[in-house]
């Protein structure tokens, strides 16, 4: 093979690598999501796990956050230590968070933590004291846009 053909192949491979390696920025997560229909800012995790896991919290150690862009996370101090939460789970009133895709089994779980709680307790304390709302939901609980409207428990019963 001559050097001209090798050069063309290298250019083609480079272009394909850039195209498939690029990420497309989208503000709405794919798949099933949760809309915060409360007046509180919440951390919302939608998961197929039946326990509140560590996915929404990046970590406490500053070395854990070296590779993260500031616009992807929210850093706070809890008991004097740095805690980093992903923006993906942070939901202002009337905003969407916590998407999963695909939703393989029929049941999934929504964990909602009020932001005021997250600012004062570690994730371990939140788990131990059960300072979160946990709801089991099924695919039929989501609307056509694959969006679940999270409401306070008392107003959810009246709808």
C-alpha positions as CSV (number, residue, x, y, z in Angstrom):
1,X,0.0,0.0,0.0
2,X,1.4,3.4,-0.9
3,X,1.7,6.3,1.5
4,X,-1.1,8.3,-0.2
5,X,-3.6,5.5,0.5
6,X,-2.4,5.1,4.1
7,X,-2.8,8.9,4.6
8,X,-6.4,8.8,3.3
9,X,-7.2,5.9,5.6
10,X,-5.7,7.7,8.6
11,X,-7.8,10.8,7.8
12,X,-10.9,8.7,7.4
13,X,-10.3,6.9,10.7
14,X,-9.6,10.3,12.4
15,X,-12.9,11.8,11.1
16,X,-14.9,8.7,12.2
17,X,-13.2,8.8,15.6
18,X,-14.1,12.5,16.1
19,X,-17.7,11.9,15.0
20,X,-18.4,8.9,17.2
21,X,-16.3,10.3,20.1
22,X,-18.1,13.6,20.2
23,X,-20.8,14.1,22.8
24,X,-24.0,15.9,21.9
25,X,-25.2,18.3,24.6
26,X,-28.9,17.9,25.4
27,X,-30.5,19.6,28.4
28,X,-33.3,17.0,28.8
29,X,-32.1,13.5,29.7
30,X,-33.2,10.6,27.5
31,X,-35.7,8.1,28.6
32,X,-37.9,8.4,31.7
33,X,-37.6,11.5,33.8
34,X,-39.1,13.1,36.9
35,X,-40.6,16.6,36.9
36,X,-40.4,18.4,40.3
37,X,-44.0,19.7,40.8
38,X,-43.3,20.9,44.3
39,X,-42.3,24.4,45.6
40,X,-39.0,22.9,47.0
41,X,-35.7,22.4,45.2
42,X,-35.0,18.6,45.3
43,X,-32.3,16.1,44.5
44,X,-34.2,13.4,42.6
45,X,-32.9,10.0,41.7
46,X,-34.9,7.7,39.4
47,X,-33.5,4.2,39.5
48,X,-34.3,0.6,39.2
49,X,-32.4,0.0,42.5
50,X,-34.6,-0.4,45.6
51,X,-32.1,1.4,47.8
52,X,-30.8,5.0,47.7
53,X,-27.3,4.6,46.2
54,X,-24.3,6.8,45.8
55,X,-25.0,7.7,42.2
56,X,-26.2,11.3,42.9
57,X,-23.2,12.2,45.0
58,X,-19.8,12.4,43.3
59,X,-17.8,12.4,46.5
60,X,-16.3,14.3,49.4
61,X,-12.7,14.3,48.6
62,X,-11.4,17.2,46.5
63,X,-9.3,14.8,44.5
64,X,-12.6,13.1,43.4
65,X,-13.7,16.3,41.5
66,X,-10.5,17.1,39.5
67,X,-12.0,15.9,36.2
68,X,-15.5,17.5,36.6
69,X,-16.6,20.7,34.9
70,X,-18.1,23.2,37.4
71,X,-21.3,23.5,35.3
72,X,-21.9,19.7,35.8
73,X,-21.9,19.7,39.6
74,X,-23.0,21.6,42.7
75,X,-20.5,21.7,45.5
76,X,-21.6,22.4,49.1
77,X,-20.1,22.0,52.5
78,X,-21.7,19.6,54.9
79,X,-20.2,19.4,58.4
80,X,-17.2,21.3,57.1
81,X,-16.5,18.8,54.3
82,X,-16.9,19.3,50.6
83,X,-19.7,17.3,49.0
84,X,-20.3,17.3,45.2
85,X,-23.7,16.5,43.7
86,X,-24.4,16.0,40.0
87,X,-26.6,18.7,38.4
88,X,-28.4,15.8,36.6
89,X,-30.2,15.1,39.9
90,X,-30.7,18.7,41.0
91,X,-34.3,19.9,40.3
92,X,-35.6,23.3,40.9
93,X,-39.4,23.7,41.1
94,X,-41.0,22.9,37.8
95,X,-37.9,21.4,36.3
96,X,-36.9,17.8,35.3
97,X,-34.2,15.5,36.8
98,X,-33.1,12.0,37.3
99,X,-33.6,10.3,34.0
100,X,-33.0,6.6,33.2
101,X,-33.0,4.9,29.9
102,X,-34.0,2.2,29.2
103,X,-36.4,1.3,31.8
104,X,-36.1,-2.5,31.6
105,X,-38.4,-3.8,34.3
106,X,-41.8,-2.6,35.1
107,X,-41.0,-1.0,38.5
108,X,-38.5,1.7,39.3
109,X,-38.0,3.9,42.4
110,X,-37.9,7.6,42.9
111,X,-35.8,9.0,45.7
112,X,-36.4,12.7,46.5
113,X,-34.3,14.7,49.0
114,X,-35.1,18.3,49.8
115,X,-32.2,20.5,49.0
116,X,-32.3,22.0,52.5
117,X,-31.8,18.5,53.9
118,X,-28.9,17.7,51.5
119,X,-27.1,21.0,52.6
120,X,-27.2,19.9,56.2
121,X,-26.7,16.1,56.2
122,X,-24.3,13.7,54.6
123,X,-25.7,11.1,52.2
124,X,-24.9,8.5,54.9
125,X,-27.0,10.4,57.4
126,X,-29.8,10.9,55.0
127,X,-29.9,7.2,54.4
128,X,-29.6,6.3,58.1
129,X,-32.3,8.8,59.2
130,X,-34.5,8.1,56.1
131,X,-34.6,11.8,55.3
132,X,-35.9,11.2,51.8
133,X,-39.1,10.3,50.1
134,X,-39.1,6.9,48.3
135,X,-41.8,5.9,45.8
136,X,-42.1,2.8,43.8
137,X,-43.6,3.6,40.4
138,X,-44.4,1.6,37.2
139,X,-44.2,2.6,33.6
140,X,-48.0,3.3,33.5
141,X,-47.4,6.1,36.1
142,X,-45.4,8.1,33.5
143,X,-47.2,10.3,31.0
144,X,-46.7,10.0,27.2
145,X,-43.5,12.1,27.4
146,X,-42.1,9.4,29.7
147,X,-42.2,12.1,32.5
148,X,-43.4,11.4,36.0
149,X,-44.9,14.4,37.9
150,X,-43.5,14.3,41.4
151,X,-45.9,16.0,43.8
152,X,-46.1,16.2,47.6
153,X,-47.8,13.1,48.9
154,X,-51.0,14.8,50.0
155,X,-51.6,16.5,46.7
156,X,-50.7,13.4,44.8
157,X,-53.6,11.5,46.5
158,X,-56.1,14.2,45.6
159,X,-55.4,14.0,41.8
